[in-house]
Amino acid sequence: MIKNVSNWVKFCTDQIHIKKKNKTALDLACGKGRHSIFLSKLGYTVIALDISMDNLNNFKEKNILKLCCDIENFIEWPFAKNSFDLVVVTNFLNRRIFNNIKKVIKINGYLVYETFGIGHENFGKPKNKDYLLRKNELVNLTKNFQLIIYEEIKVLAGNTKFIKHRIVCKNV
Ligand SMILES: C[S@@+](CC[C@H](N)C(=O)[O-])C[C@H]1O[C@@H](n2cnc3c(N)ncnc32)[C@H](O)[C@@H]1O
């Protein structure tokens, strides 16, 4: 059991359930690897990318290739088109690289994306609007993909207060 895996990532991977052998996933801005570890246990070969080597040193599971790089300031984008069956991005946003992210997804591959939405600044970090999704922005950013599920949720329960926007969509 891996701690703190996002319910959204769990739910989406359960729904899409890619059956083929040798399936590949990219966990972009992976942090301490909670989703990389989760995906590797589901049988994906995972590339875990983060700018922080300290974060990447946090985990050692097999089937995870670590890539320490600054994905916002690249000279050459590090991945070929159509490289991954699944790309997972959580709690990270840079609109400038969104198209690059989509291009690495294979035909019939999926994007699972979840991050903070506008209004969240009232509850905590991030407060900078550059890092907060606008209403329907994820849908607009992925409109050449097939939308499977999209939601904007507001959670106000005890100490837990956040606004998240989340999507799962398919490159068709
Ligand atoms: C809020 S954490 C989210 C981590 C992980 N996705 C999760 O949800 O547990 C944001 C992550 O983005 C990484 N990051 C920030 N800027 C980056 C960049 N330019 N290139 C690659 N990773 C970056 C940080 O090191 C950090 O691990």
The ligand as an ORCA input file, in Angstrom:
! r2SCAN-3c Opt
* xyz 0 1
  C       3.828     20.215     -5.544
  S       5.067     19.089     -6.066
  C       4.078     17.780     -6.759
  C       4.811     16.469     -6.772
  C       4.014     15.270     -7.268
  N       3.525     15.423     -8.614
  C       2.895     14.973     -6.322
  O       1.743     15.355     -6.607
  O       3.173     14.371     -5.287
  C       5.720     19.879     -7.533
  C       6.944     19.173     -8.075
  O       7.339     19.801     -9.284
  C       8.747     19.787     -9.334
  N       9.161     20.827    -10.278
  C       9.008     22.160    -10.130
  N       9.513     22.804    -11.183
  C      10.008     21.860    -12.022
  C      10.668     21.910    -13.270
  N      10.924     23.068    -13.845
  N      11.036     20.756    -13.872
  C      10.777     19.580    -13.260
  N      10.157     19.469    -12.063
  C       9.772     20.592    -11.446
  C       9.181     20.048     -7.899
  O      10.496     19.650     -7.646
  C       8.140     19.239     -7.133
  O       8.607     17.944     -6.871
*
